Amino acid sequence: MTVLSGLRGQTFTSLRTTNFRRYITGQTISQAGKWMQTIAQSWLVLELSGSATAIGAVMALQTVPMLLVAPYGGVVADRVDKRRLMIALQTLMGVQALVLGILTVTGTVHLWQVYVLALVLGLNQCFETPTRQSFLLEMVGADRLRNAVSLQSVLTSTARMVGPAVAGLVIAAGGVGLCFLLNAASFVAVVISLLTLDVSQLNPSPPTVRARGQLREGLAYVRQSAELTVPLTMMALVGCFALEFPVVLPVIADQTLDAGPGAYGFITAAMGAGSVVSGLAVATWGRTGTGPLVVTATAFGAVLLVAAVVPNLWVMLAVMACVGACSVAFNSTTNSTLQLAAAPDKRGRVMALFGMAFIGSTAVGGPITGWVCEQWGGRAGLLLGAVACLIAAAIGALCPRDRTRPPT
């Protein structure tokens, strides 16, 4: 019992921080709302246009800004009070959901309006993502950062399982617009959690004084440090080709396994379950640095190779649970490694580049992966991701090792 109690305390150590408990409560509600809006938005676009291409266009409008504007978002995050900036950004995201919900429930929504609001959301994420990522360290400190990042990954994985299921029920019972309104309401919890944080318990990084050339300065800083360039390069490769599951998995379920749309939901749920287990394991025993990144990237590539050749749905479910586990382990390790290696006054800019590699890379990798699946099938899409992971692992193994170790 003592051992189990010790493991439980180690797994949830960041929750001992009162501020993090408040913050994660708000984020839990918001993440579920986010996934409800994602599902409802795709459904709405399909109703308005009858085109899968239109759905892809909306997703591109939300991700392309991350590829183009995120570095400047990191500059802003380094210059200002992160908590106040997050309050403003979360409020704007709530307003965006509210406007979309009102337009939908009143029957006045048009496709171009969905496009514009998706672009607004994408631009907001360019500033919100680096601010939110770098704010974690200010709440929990370096010794609990890896644990906090891992628990946040568990939260995201759980929301990915729960949010779409709730969205389906809400759409059936009250319509698409209700999902948007509920998501707008979820941001109230986030804003309240941020407003009620104990500011005296935060350890804010000194704001960077506004000056010309800070974007170039941040890029030069990253370029000169192997501890940053190697993880970012690995993340860019993996994010571009191995994390395109919304593109690959529908093809696997419908065409490769001939199992129908229901199988897509089962496969996604299996990945989510594996992600939750992995996130808890990383929170307890995870390490940071290039070495652990090489291990997790190799494991990720290996399970994708297995997934590319499995014969039926039941085996696929087991393998995809492992895929979900490896993806979360790699993403969490990369996030923690970068935050601990970055200088406090440049952490926002470094995490903006992480956002580009993790989210923005979809704008490049999504169409390429889609073309590969169209030409050679879903198994080829998984194989492409496996090759990307193994190349990333090779880059990490061959480049100079850093000295990053878990905080004590």
Order of alpha helices (4+ residues) and beta strands (2+ residues): alpha-alpha-alpha-alpha-alpha-alpha-alpha-alpha-alpha-alpha-alpha-alpha-alpha-alpha-alpha-alpha-alpha
